[in-house]
Amino acid sequence: MPIEIHPPRQSWLDDFADLKQAILRAAPAGATIHHIGSTAVPGLAAKDIIDIQVSVDTLDLVDETAFEREGFKSRSIVADHCPPGLDLAENELRKRYFKSTGRPANIHVREKGRFNQRYALLCRDFLRAHATAAAAYGLIKQRLAGFFPDNADAYYDIKDPVFDIIMDGAYDWARLTGWMEPPGD
């Protein structure tokens, strides 16, 4: 399937709300659900795939069968990438990962308080607060999709470090503003 970047759509918010209902039925008690990724940033071009983070107390509580009953298939990805220059313990990057069998969506289940769980929320909120950074990031994704429409490895090999550059500014912004993890969406 080729990588395609789409103009922003209002329907992405509605799609998240629909998916959230199914996730709530599958998620462990006390889970927090957030709309993350580019489709969660107003005005940002994105792939037409809704990314959702489910924050849980421990990954051991995730019931794969419950997610599958709700239309989410487990995938083999078990860790997020580690940004260059950081030496993080494996548990800071671990996750469970599901793909929707219906409306295209990626479900990232991460433990509360871990590096990867905070990373996704901080990046989303930083891009929401910085329209110029979001527009530049959108343009990078569009250009990468144009250069590598059928090569996801090349697309992500460049996109991930760009994201890490954005996050360097996001960490400073979080310190300056006193950013805190928001309640669920």
N, CA and C of each residue as an Amber inpcrd file, in Angstrom:
protein
   555
   0.8510000  -1.1810000   0.0000000   0.0000000   0.0000000   0.0000000
   0.8990000   1.2470000   0.0000000   0.7210000   2.1270000  -0.9640000
   1.5790000   3.3200000  -1.0350000   1.3200000   4.2850000   0.1310000
   2.3560000   5.0130000   0.5020000   2.2280000   6.0360000   1.5370000
   1.5980000   7.2640000   0.8930000   0.4600000   7.6850000   1.4240000
  -0.2410000   8.8620000   0.9100000  -0.5260000   9.8120000   2.0650000
  -0.1850000  11.0740000   1.8640000  -0.4520000  12.1050000   2.8650000
  -1.6570000  12.9100000   2.3770000  -2.6470000  13.0460000   3.2510000
  -3.9050000  13.7040000   2.9000000  -4.0240000  15.0600000   3.5880000
  -4.7640000  15.9890000   2.9700000  -5.0650000  17.2420000   3.6670000
  -5.8400000  16.9290000   4.9490000  -5.7760000  17.8270000   5.9290000
  -6.4930000  17.5640000   7.1910000  -7.9950000  17.3830000   6.9660000
  -8.5910000  16.5170000   7.7770000 -10.0250000  16.2200000   7.6730000
 -10.6790000  16.3540000   9.0350000 -11.7930000  17.0090000   9.0800000
 -12.5810000  17.1160000  10.3090000 -13.0660000  15.7420000  10.7570000
 -13.2920000  14.8510000   9.8040000 -13.8140000  13.5200000  10.1220000
 -12.8640000  12.7040000  10.9950000 -11.5820000  13.0560000  11.0480000
 -10.6430000  12.2980000  11.8750000 -11.0390000  12.3510000  13.3510000
 -11.5840000  13.4660000  13.7950000 -12.0280000  13.5660000  15.1970000
 -13.2030000  12.6260000  15.4640000 -14.1390000  12.5690000  14.5290000
 -15.2860000  11.6710000  14.6710000 -14.8440000  10.2090000  14.6160000
 -13.8970000   9.9170000  13.7260000 -13.3870000   8.5510000  13.6130000
 -12.7240000   8.1230000  14.9210000 -11.9480000   9.0380000  15.5330000
 -11.3310000   8.7340000  16.8240000 -12.4130000   8.4260000  17.8580000
 -13.4560000   9.2450000  17.9120000 -14.5220000   9.0490000  18.9030000
 -15.1840000   7.6830000  18.7330000 -15.4050000   7.2630000  17.4960000
 -16.0070000   5.9470000  17.2500000 -15.0740000   4.8170000  17.6930000
 -13.7960000   4.9290000  17.3370000 -12.8240000   3.9070000  17.7160000
 -12.6510000   3.8380000  19.2310000 -12.7100000   4.9820000  19.8700000
 -12.5190000   5.0430000  21.3170000 -13.5490000   4.1810000  22.0460000
 -14.7830000   4.1580000  21.5570000 -15.8250000   3.3700000  22.2120000
 -15.4710000   1.8800000  22.2120000 -14.9580000   1.3900000  21.0920000
 -14.5590000  -0.0140000  21.0160000 -13.3440000  -0.2810000  21.9050000
 -12.4070000   0.6560000  21.9300000 -11.2080000   0.4840000  22.7500000
 -11.5720000   0.4600000  24.2290000 -12.5010000   1.3040000  24.6380000
 -12.9240000   1.3200000  26.0400000 -13.4600000  -0.0350000  26.4790000
 -14.1220000  -0.7360000  25.5690000 -14.6610000  -2.0580000  25.9040000
 -13.5450000  -3.0920000  26.0560000 -12.4110000  -2.8640000  25.4010000
 -11.3110000  -3.8420000  25.4210000 -10.2170000  -3.5090000  26.4280000
 -10.0620000  -2.2340000  26.7480000  -8.9390000  -1.7930000  27.5810000
  -9.1110000  -2.1940000  29.0430000  -7.9890000  -2.3730000  29.7340000
  -8.0670000  -2.6810000  31.1710000  -8.6770000  -1.5100000  31.9470000
  -9.2210000  -1.8020000  33.1070000  -9.7810000  -0.7560000  33.9690000
  -8.6960000   0.2710000  34.2710000  -9.0940000   1.5370000  34.2690000
  -8.1650000   2.6190000  34.5880000  -7.3480000   3.1120000  33.4120000
  -7.5500000   2.5500000  32.2300000  -6.8020000   2.9900000  31.0430000
  -7.2210000   4.4070000  30.6530000  -6.2770000   5.1440000  30.1150000
  -6.5280000   6.4840000  29.5960000  -6.3200000   6.4390000  28.0880000
  -7.2220000   7.0670000  27.3430000  -7.1680000   7.0030000  25.8810000
  -6.9690000   8.4110000  25.3200000  -5.9880000   8.5270000  24.4080000
  -5.6860000   9.7960000  23.7510000  -5.6150000   9.6030000  22.2310000
  -6.1070000  10.5860000  21.5220000  -5.9150000  10.6780000  20.0760000
  -4.5290000  11.2850000  19.8900000  -3.6240000  10.5640000  19.2350000
  -2.2510000  11.0330000  19.0460000  -1.9220000  11.0630000  17.5570000
  -0.7060000  11.4480000  17.2530000  -0.2600000  11.4500000  15.8650000
  -0.8010000  12.6370000  15.1030000  -0.5070000  12.6570000  13.8270000
  -0.8350000  13.8110000  12.9790000  -2.3250000  14.0670000  12.8430000
  -3.1550000  13.0110000  12.8470000  -4.6020000  13.2350000  12.7050000
  -5.1940000  13.9120000  13.9430000  -4.4160000  13.9940000  15.0220000
  -4.8720000  14.6500000  16.2530000  -4.4710000  16.1240000  16.3080000
  -3.7610000  16.5990000  15.2880000  -3.2900000  17.9890000  15.2590000
  -4.1040000  18.7470000  14.2130000  -4.9690000  19.6800000  14.6340000
  -5.7870000  20.4250000  13.6670000  -4.9250000  21.0930000  12.6000000
  -5.3310000  20.9330000  11.3440000  -4.6460000  21.5770000  10.2260000
  -3.4290000  20.8360000   9.7010000  -3.0790000  19.6880000  10.2880000
  -1.8780000  18.9650000   9.8700000  -2.2300000  17.8710000   8.8610000
  -1.5150000  17.8690000   7.7360000  -1.6770000  16.8030000   6.7520000
  -1.1940000  15.4980000   7.3750000  -1.8090000  14.3840000   6.9490000
  -1.4660000  13.1020000   7.5740000  -1.8740000  11.9390000   6.6850000
  -1.3330000  10.7690000   7.0130000  -1.8690000   9.5450000   6.4270000
  -3.2690000   9.3850000   7.0160000  -4.1500000   8.7590000   6.2750000
  -5.5270000   8.5750000   6.7390000  -5.6140000   7.3650000   7.6680000
  -4.8130000   7.4260000   8.7370000  -4.7680000   6.3680000   9.7390000
  -4.8400000   7.0500000  11.1030000  -5.8080000   6.6770000  11.9060000
  -5.9690000   7.2730000  13.2320000  -5.0260000   6.5550000  14.2060000
  -4.1830000   7.3310000  14.8770000  -3.3110000   6.7720000  15.9120000
  -3.9200000   7.0720000  17.2710000  -3.9810000   6.0420000  18.0920000
  -4.5730000   6.1590000  19.4160000  -3.6150000   5.5570000  20.4350000
  -3.4160000   6.2700000  21.5320000  -2.6110000   5.7410000  22.6220000
  -3.5250000   5.3300000  23.7700000  -3.3160000   4.1190000  24.2420000
  -4.0050000   3.6110000  25.4210000  -2.9360000   3.4890000  26.5080000
  -3.0690000   4.3010000  27.5420000  -2.0980000   4.2810000  28.6430000
  -2.6480000   3.4120000  29.7590000  -1.8370000   2.4260000  30.1580000
  -2.2570000   1.4520000  31.1600000  -1.2350000   1.3990000  32.2950000
  -1.6670000   0.8720000  33.4320000  -0.7590000   0.7390000  34.5730000
   0.3610000  -0.2520000  34.2800000   0.0350000  -1.3460000  33.6090000
   1.0360000  -2.3470000  33.2330000   0.5760000  -3.0680000  31.9710000
   1.5070000  -3.3780000  31.0930000   1.1680000  -4.0860000  29.8610000
   0.6590000  -5.4980000  30.1440000   0.9880000  -6.0230000  31.2980000
   0.5330000  -7.3650000  31.6630000  -0.9840000  -7.4610000  31.7760000
  -1.6630000  -6.3270000  31.9630000  -3.1240000  -6.3220000  32.0990000
  -3.8580000  -6.3160000  30.7520000  -3.1220000  -6.1450000  29.6550000
  -3.7460000  -6.0530000  28.3320000  -4.2210000  -7.4400000  27.9040000
  -5.5100000  -7.5210000  27.5990000  -6.1270000  -8.7660000  27.1560000
  -6.2420000  -8.7430000  25.6360000  -5.3360000  -9.4360000  24.9720000
  -5.3070000  -9.4540000  23.5070000  -6.6310000  -9.9350000  22.9270000
  -7.2480000 -10.9110000  23.5560000  -8.5250000 -11.4470000  23.0780000
  -9.6170000 -10.3800000  23.1140000  -9.6270000  -9.5430000  24.1390000
 -10.6310000  -8.4730000  24.2350000 -10.4560000  -7.4800000  23.0940000
  -9.2240000  -7.1460000  22.7670000  -8.9840000  -6.2260000  21.6450000
  -9.3960000  -6.8820000  20.3260000  -9.0900000  -8.1460000  20.1640000
  -9.4610000  -8.8300000  18.9230000 -10.9760000  -8.9030000  18.7640000
 -11.7040000  -9.1080000  19.8750000 -13.1800000  -9.1180000  19.8180000
 -13.7200000  -7.7930000  19.3160000 -13.0100000  -6.7090000  19.5990000
 -13.4640000  -5.3720000  19.2000000 -12.9370000  -4.9560000  17.8220000
 -12.2190000  -5.8630000  17.1550000 -11.7700000  -5.5720000  15.7940000
 -10.3490000  -5.0270000  15.6930000  -9.4980000  -5.3650000  16.6510000
  -8.1080000  -4.9110000  16.6340000  -7.1860000  -6.1260000  16.6960000
  -6.3570000  -6.2800000  15.6760000  -5.4360000  -7.4190000  15.6050000
  -4.0820000  -7.0390000  16.1740000  -3.5350000  -7.9230000  16.9900000
  -2.2250000  -7.7080000  17.5970000  -1.1360000  -7.7900000  16.5310000
  -0.1370000  -6.9180000  16.6440000   1.0170000  -6.9090000  15.7420000
   2.2680000  -7.2110000  16.5440000   3.3340000  -7.5000000  15.8490000
   4.5500000  -7.9390000  16.5220000   5.4200000  -6.8130000  17.0680000
   5.1270000  -5.5640000  16.7380000   5.9520000  -4.4630000  17.2470000
   5.8350000  -4.4290000  18.7680000   6.9480000  -4.4580000  19.4490000
   6.9210000  -4.4830000  20.9060000   7.6880000  -3.3280000  21.5370000
   8.3220000  -2.4620000  20.7230000   9.0590000  -1.3250000  21.2760000
   9.0840000  -0.1850000  20.2750000   9.0960000   1.0250000  20.7920000
   9.2540000   2.2110000  19.9650000  10.7430000   2.4580000  19.7440000
  11.0570000   3.3060000  18.7610000  12.4740000   3.6010000  18.5090000
  13.0240000   4.5000000  19.6160000  14.3030000   4.3720000  19.8630000
  14.9830000   5.1900000  20.8680000  15.6540000   6.3620000  20.1540000
  15.3260000   7.5920000  20.5440000  15.9650000   8.7410000  19.8940000
  17.4900000   8.6990000  20.0500000  18.2130000   9.1900000  19.0380000
  19.6710000   9.1790000  19.1090000  20.1710000   9.9310000  20.3430000
  21.2300000   9.4090000  20.9260000  21.8340000  10.0670000  22.0780000
  21.2320000   9.6910000  23.4140000  20.1370000   8.9500000  23.4050000
  19.5220000   8.5140000  24.6670000  19.8340000   7.0440000  24.9030000
  20.0340000   6.7120000  26.1370000  20.2590000   5.3300000  26.5370000
  19.1240000   4.9700000  27.4970000  18.0470000   4.4310000  26.9270000
  16.8500000   4.1520000  27.7130000  16.7240000   2.6640000  28.0050000
  16.2310000   2.3580000  29.1750000  15.9410000   0.9730000  29.5220000
  14.8370000   0.4530000  28.6000000  14.8740000  -0.8390000  28.3350000
  13.9100000  -1.4590000  27.4340000  12.4650000  -1.1780000  27.8410000
  12.1850000  -1.1650000  29.1500000  10.8000000  -0.9700000  29.5930000
  10.2960000   0.4450000  29.3160000  11.1760000   1.3890000  29.0430000
  10.7600000   2.7550000  28.7110000  10.2220000   2.8590000  27.2820000
  10.4700000   1.8490000  26.4570000  10.0590000   1.8680000  25.0520000
   9.0800000   0.7470000  24.6900000   8.8180000  -0.1590000  25.6260000
   7.9190000  -1.2900000  25.3540000   6.4850000  -0.8270000  25.1280000
   5.7810000  -1.6060000  24.3100000   4.3600000  -1.3480000  24.0850000
   3.7080000  -2.5880000  23.5130000   2.3930000  -2.5820000  23.5040000
   1.5750000  -3.5280000  22.7420000   1.0280000  -2.7200000  21.5830000
   0.8410000  -3.3790000  20.4550000   0.4500000  -2.6660000  19.2360000
  -0.6390000  -3.4520000  18.5230000  -1.7150000  -2.7510000  18.1670000
  -2.8360000  -3.3650000  17.4670000  -3.1910000  -2.5240000  16.2470000
  -3.6750000  -3.1910000  15.2100000  -4.2000000  -2.5030000  14.0230000
  -5.6880000  -2.8180000  13.9170000  -6.4450000  -1.8130000  13.5390000
  -7.8790000  -2.0020000  13.3540000  -8.1300000  -2.8430000  12.1060000
  -9.0980000  -3.7360000  12.1960000  -9.4890000  -4.5190000  11.0270000
 -10.5620000  -3.7900000  10.2240000 -11.0620000  -2.6550000  10.7600000
 -12.0490000  -1.8390000  10.0590000 -11.4000000  -0.5450000   9.5990000
 -11.8950000   0.5620000  10.0720000 -11.3530000   1.8690000   9.7290000
  -9.8570000   1.8630000  10.0810000  -8.9540000   2.2260000   9.1520000
  -7.5140000   2.1650000   9.4510000  -7.1440000   2.9490000  10.7180000
  -6.5460000   2.2210000  11.6640000  -6.1250000   2.8240000  12.9290000
  -5.0110000   1.9820000  13.5360000  -4.1030000   2.6610000  14.2180000
  -3.0320000   2.0180000  14.9750000  -3.2830000   2.2840000  16.4490000
  -3.2850000   1.2290000  17.2440000  -3.5230000   1.3580000  18.6740000
  -2.2070000   1.0390000  19.3830000  -1.6580000   2.0450000  20.0600000
  -0.3910000   1.9130000  20.7740000  -0.7170000   1.8390000  22.2640000
  -0.4630000   0.6920000  22.8750000  -0.7350000   0.5210000  24.3040000
   0.6050000   0.6460000  25.0330000   0.7040000   1.6830000  25.8710000
   1.9510000   1.9680000  26.5760000   1.6750000   2.1200000  28.0720000
   2.7150000   1.8840000  28.8590000   2.5620000   2.0160000  30.3020000
   2.6420000   3.4810000  30.7280000   1.7630000   3.8470000  31.6450000
   1.7390000   5.1990000  32.1870000   3.0970000   5.5550000  32.7870000
   3.5420000   6.7690000  32.5100000   4.7810000   7.2720000  33.0840000
   6.0470000   6.8820000  32.3480000   5.9400000   6.0690000  31.3230000
   7.1240000   5.6640000  30.5650000   7.5050000   6.7330000  29.5410000
   8.7420000   6.6830000  29.1030000   9.2530000   7.6490000  28.1260000
   8.3670000   7.6970000  26.8810000   8.0810000   6.5180000  26.2960000
   7.3290000   6.4930000  25.0440000   5.8910000   6.9820000  25.2120000
   5.3190000   6.7940000  26.3800000   3.9440000   7.2370000  26.6320000
   3.8860000   8.7660000  26.6790000   4.8300000   9.3700000  27.3460000
   4.8920000  10.8380000  27.4490000   5.2710000  11.4630000  26.1000000
   6.1940000  10.8190000  25.3880000   6.6970000  11.3150000  24.0940000
   5.5380000  11.6000000  23.1280000   4.6380000  10.6410000  22.9850000
   3.5300000  10.7870000  22.0370000   2.6170000  11.9570000  22.3950000
   2.3410000  12.1320000  23.6670000   1.4480000  13.2090000  24.1040000
   2.1210000  14.5720000  24.0010000   3.3760000  14.6450000  24.4130000
   4.0980000  15.9090000  24.3450000   4.2510000  16.3670000  22.9040000
   4.5830000  15.4590000  22.0140000   4.7290000  15.8350000  20.6090000
   3.4190000  16.3670000  20.0480000   2.3380000  15.6590000  20.3110000
   1.0230000  16.1120000  19.8330000   0.7050000  17.5140000  20.3420000
   0.8820000  17.7280000  21.6400000   0.5320000  19.0200000  22.2310000
   1.4510000  20.1300000  21.7480000   2.7380000  19.8210000  21.5560000
   3.6760000  20.8100000  21.0180000   3.2580000  21.2310000  19.6110000
   2.9280000  20.2690000  18.7590000   2.5140000  20.6080000  17.3940000
   1.1870000  21.3620000  17.3850000   0.2940000  21.0400000  18.2930000
  -0.9670000  21.7880000  18.3900000  -0.7130000  23.2520000  18.7490000
   0.3230000  23.5070000  19.5480000   0.6290000  24.8680000  20.0110000
   1.5680000  25.6270000  19.0690000   2.1370000  24.9460000  18.0760000
   3.1220000  25.5690000  17.1960000   2.7680000  25.2840000  15.7380000
   1.9290000  26.1490000  15.1740000   1.4200000  25.9420000  13.8180000
   2.5330000  25.9020000  12.7710000   3.5670000  26.7070000  12.9390000
   4.6590000  26.7130000  11.9560000   5.4050000  25.3840000  11.9750000
   5.7060000  24.8720000  13.1530000   6.3750000  23.5670000  13.2610000
   5.4880000  22.4690000  12.6690000   4.1910000  22.5320000  12.9480000
   3.2690000  21.5220000  12.4220000   3.2160000  21.5860000  10.8940000
   3.1620000  22.7920000  10.3410000   3.1080000  22.9380000   8.8810000
   4.4050000  22.4270000   8.2380000   5.5440000  22.7280000   8.8490000
   6.8240000  22.2510000   8.3160000   6.8900000  20.7280000   8.3770000
   6.4400000  20.1640000   9.4810000   6.4260000  18.7140000   9.6230000
   5.5070000  18.0920000   8.5660000   4.3540000  18.6940000   8.3330000
   3.4390000  18.2050000   7.3020000   4.0800000  18.2310000   5.9250000
   4.8060000  19.2980000   5.6200000   5.4850000  19.4080000   4.3290000
   6.5670000  18.3340000   4.1860000   7.3160000  18.0960000   5.2600000
   8.3340000  17.0360000   5.2230000   7.6830000  15.6960000   4.9060000
   6.5810000  15.3930000   5.5620000   5.8980000  14.1190000   5.3160000
   5.3980000  14.0280000   3.8820000   4.8620000  15.1210000   3.3520000
   4.3790000  15.1150000   1.9680000   5.5310000  14.8560000   0.9980000
   6.6550000  15.5270000   1.2280000   7.8180000  15.3420000   0.3460000
   8.3610000  13.9160000   0.4580000   8.4540000  13.3940000   1.6830000
   8.9390000  12.0220000   1.8570000   8.0240000  11.0240000   1.1540000
   6.7190000  11.2170000   1.2760000   5.7710000  10.3220000   0.6050000
   5.9320000  10.4220000  -0.9090000   6.2590000  11.6150000  -1.4050000
   6.4990000  11.7830000  -2.8350000   7.7590000  11.0670000  -3.2970000
   8.8020000  11.1190000  -2.4920000  10.0650000  10.4530000  -2.8370000
  10.0160000   8.9390000  -2.6150000   9.3000000   8.5110000  -1.5850000
   9.2950000   7.1020000  -1.1940000   7.8780000   6.5450000  -1.0430000
   7.0260000   6.6580000  -2.0550000   5.6330000   6.2210000  -1.8700000
   5.4910000   4.7300000  -1.5830000   6.4450000   3.9270000  -2.0220000
   6.3580000   2.4810000  -1.8400000   7.4810000   1.9250000  -0.9620000
   8.1140000   2.8100000  -0.1890000   9.2340000   2.3730000   0.6340000
   9.0650000   2.9180000   2.0550000   8.2940000   2.2020000   2.8590000
   8.0120000   2.6580000   4.2220000   9.2830000   2.7380000   5.0600000
  10.2350000   1.8490000   4.8190000  11.4790000   1.8950000   5.5900000
  12.2140000   3.2120000   5.3660000  12.3460000   3.6290000   4.1140000
  13.0250000   4.9000000   3.8130000  12.2380000   6.0760000   4.3860000
  10.9260000   6.0350000   4.2580000  10.0660000   7.0970000   4.7890000
  10.3140000   7.2770000   6.2870000  10.2680000   6.1840000   7.0460000
  10.4380000   6.2710000   8.5040000  11.8860000   6.4860000   8.9220000
  12.8470000   6.0180000   8.1250000  14.2550000   6.2600000   8.4400000
  14.5770000   7.7550000   8.4700000  13.8260000   8.5370000   7.7070000
  14.0200000   9.9920000   7.7020000  13.0310000  10.6700000   8.6460000
  11.7840000  10.2360000   8.6110000  10.7490000  10.8770000   9.4320000
  11.0390000  10.7740000  10.9250000  11.4830000   9.6340000  11.4020000
  11.7190000   9.4680000  12.8380000  12.7700000  10.4470000  13.3800000
  13.9270000  10.6180000  12.7330000  14.8840000  11.6130000  13.2420000
  14.3500000  13.0540000  13.1600000  13.5440000  13.3520000  12.1470000
  12.9320000  14.6860000  12.0750000  12.0370000  14.8880000  13.2990000
  11.2990000  13.8560000  13.6480000  10.4440000  13.8980000  14.8330000
  11.2710000  14.1500000  16.0820000  12.4410000  13.5160000  16.1570000
  13.3210000  13.7100000  17.3100000  13.8110000  15.1550000  17.3950000
  14.0490000  15.7950000  16.2560000  14.4420000  17.2150000  16.2420000
  13.2900000  18.0610000  16.7860000  12.0830000  17.7800000  16.3290000
  10.9100000  18.5000000  16.8270000  10.8040000  18.3300000  18.3400000
  11.0330000  17.1160000  18.8030000  10.8940000  16.8360000  20.2290000
  11.9270000  17.5720000  21.0690000  13.0870000  17.8700000  20.5240000
  14.0700000  18.6360000  21.2750000  13.4720000  19.9890000  21.6680000
  12.7860000  20.6340000  20.7260000  12.0900000  21.8840000  21.0350000
  10.9020000  21.6650000  21.9490000  10.2340000  20.5340000  21.8070000
   9.0710000  20.2460000  22.6460000   9.4600000  20.0960000  24.1130000
  10.6170000  19.4960000  24.3780000  11.0640000  19.3640000  25.7690000
  11.3120000  20.7350000  26.3890000  11.9390000  21.6350000  25.6340000
  12.1570000  22.9980000  26.1450000  10.8210000  23.6920000  26.3890000
   9.9020000  23.5620000  25.4370000   8.5770000  24.1640000  25.5650000
   7.8580000  23.6270000  26.8090000   7.9620000  22.3130000  27.0340000
   7.3040000  21.7050000  28.2020000   7.8560000  22.2920000  29.4990000
   9.1660000  22.4690000  29.5710000   9.7750000  23.0540000  30.7810000
   9.3380000  24.5040000  30.9710000   9.3200000  25.2640000  29.8860000
   8.9590000  26.6870000  29.9740000   7.4970000  26.9050000  30.3400000
   6.6330000  26.0160000  29.8590000   5.1910000  26.2060000  30.0710000
   4.6480000  25.4160000  31.2590000   5.4500000  24.5160000  31.7970000
   4.9470000  23.6530000  32.8630000   3.9740000  22.6110000  32.3340000
   4.1550000  22.2010000  31.0760000   3.2720000  21.2140000  30.4550000
   3.1290000  19.9830000  31.3430000   1.9070000  19.5300000  31.4410000
   1.5960000  18.3050000  32.1770000   0.7910000  17.3920000  31.2570000
   0.8900000  16.1190000  31.5200000   0.1120000  15.1610000  30.7170000
  -1.3710000  15.4720000  30.8740000  -2.0740000  15.6140000  29.7540000
  -3.5100000  15.9250000  29.8260000  -4.3450000  14.6920000  30.1770000
  -5.5530000  14.9360000  30.6960000  -6.4500000  13.7980000  30.9260000
  -6.8230000  13.1880000  29.5810000  -7.4610000  12.0530000  29.5660000
  -7.8360000  11.3940000  28.3200000  -8.7090000  12.2740000  27.4350000
  -8.7060000  11.9300000  26.1500000  -9.5250000  12.6660000  25.1640000
 -10.9330000  12.1050000  25.1260000
